[in-house]
Structures are given as structure tokens and as C-alpha cells.
Amino acid sequence: MLAANKRFAQMISGSLPSSIGATNSSGTNGTGGSAVAPWVGNNTDRQPGRKTVDIRLSKRFDVGGRRNTEALWEVFNLFDSINYSTFSNTAFSIPTGGATYNPATNVATVNLRRDAAHLVARSASTNLWGPRDMQFGLKFRW
């Protein structure tokens, strides 16, 4: 099974100081708005898709009449592929002292730092697309 790639936006972390004219110093754009990098756009990055192969083997044995028994073996994620579930979407950060304001020209300058952890996997999936798992079963039909 190959799952669709999940899309997400490149984000900016940090905050602008009120000394450069930010009306809301808790956000990255000075107004408390979106933290998406505006020059990149929304939903521009993709996570890699999930790769799993599941298999089921079964054999039916007649017991007599309409009665039968079925033995089965199921393997999930047969090749034990690692499927990551979360990634870092922080592409840029505002370093301390990275913003300046020139009152003569009324221009604020913000220097961004590229985040090296951008698109790095944070955790592997442990539920539906976790490590290889198998089960045996026995069915009786009468």
C-alpha cells in the first residue's frame, strides 16, 4: 500500500520585538497573523509517502459436509519499512537580535535563519503503519 503524500507549509518560528514597530510581539509577522513563509506559499512541502506491504496466506480444510476449518497467517508491513508520521515544518527562525528598525526610512529589516531541522522526521508511526506485525488465526465453519 502506498499512501498519498501529506502536504504542509514552510513555517517561521520566533517573534518580532515591539521596538521595531510590531503591534503583537508574539507572532512572526508583527501582527499575530499567520506564521507561514509568505514568499513560499501554503502547502508547498510534502512528506514522503508510507510504504507497506501486507500479505495473507490461508488454507481451507474440509472436515465433512458443510463444515470446514481455515488456517490463516497475516503479515503487516512485510518488509519492515520505517514509516515516519511527523516532520519538522519550521523552515526559518528569527534569531535574537535579528530584527532592526530604521526610523529615518521607516524600514524594518528582519534577518531569518534557515532551520537545519526542516523536513527532518520527528517520529515513526507506531499504529497503523508501524513495524512488522503478524498474526495467526484459525476459523471453524459449520
N, C-alpha and C positions, 0 to 999 in steps of 0.2 A: 504494500500500500504506500503510495507516495501522496503526502498531503500538500495542500496549497501553501505557498509561502505567505507568511504573515507580513503585512506592511506596517511600517511605523515611521515617524518623523524624526529628524535630527533636532535635538533639544539643546538649549543653552542653560547652564546652571550658574548660579551666583546672583548677585543683586547689585544694582547701581546705587551709589551713595547720594543722599539728598543734596550734598554740596555741588553736584553738577546739574541740579535742577530737577531731579527725579521727584515726582509727586508721591510715588509709592516706592519706597526703597526695598520692598520685599520681592520685587519682580525683576526680571531681566531686561525689560524694556522701559522701566521707569514709571509705568502707569498701572502695573498689576495685571497686564494683559498676558497674552499667550507667550510661552517660552520657546516656541518653535522658531528655528532659524529662518527668518523671512526670505532670504535670498536663495534658499534651497527649496522651500515649499513643503507641503504636507504629504505624508506617506510616500517618501522617496526612497527609503531603505527597505530591504527585505531580510527576513530571517531565512536561513536555509530550511528547506522542507524536511519533513520527517520521513525516514526510510525504515520501513518494517516489512518483513515477510512472515506471514503466518501460514501454517500448514496443519492439516488434519488428516490422519490416516485412520481408517476404520475397516473392520471386517465383521460381517454378519454370519452367524452360525444358526442353522435351523435346529430346533430342539424337537419338533414334531408338531404336526398340524399347522395351526397359525402362529404357534409360539416360536420365538427366536431370541437370540442373545446377540448383542453387538458390543464388541470391544473397540474402544477408540483411544487415540493418542493425539493431543493437540499441542503444538508448539507456537508460541507467540514471540515475535522478534527473533526468528530463527538464526540470523547471522549476528545477533547481539550488537546491533548498531546503537551508538550513543545518539540519542535524540534530545537536543537541547530545547528547553522550554522558555527560558528568559534570556534576554540580551540587554546590554547597556545601550540606551538610546541617547545618552549625553554625548554630543559631538563637540561642544565648545563649552568653555567656562570663562567667567570673568575673574581674573586674578585680583587679589587685594592690591589696590592702587592702580588698577588697570583702566581707570576712567578719569579723564581730565575735562575741565571746562574752561574755555577762554571767553571771558565776559566781553572783551573788545569786539570779537567777531560773532559772539553768541553761538559758538560751536562747541558741542560736547563730543569728545573722542573716546571711544571705548575700544580697548585692545583685548581681543579674545585669544584664548589659548586653546589649541586643538587638544581634545581629550584622547589620550592614547588607548583608553579602555572602550572607545566607541566600537560597537558591534562585537565586543568580546562576550562570549557566552558566560552567563552567571550561574545557571543551574541546569542539570539534566532532568528530564522528565522521569518521575517515579511512578506514574499512574498508568494511563492507557498506552503510552509508548515507552515504557520502562525497559529494564534489562530483560534478557531472555527468560521466559517462563514457560513451564509445560504442565500439562495435566493429563491424567489417565481417567478413563471412565468405562463403565460397564452398564449397558441398558438391558433390561428384561422386558420383552413384549409378549403378552398373552391374550 
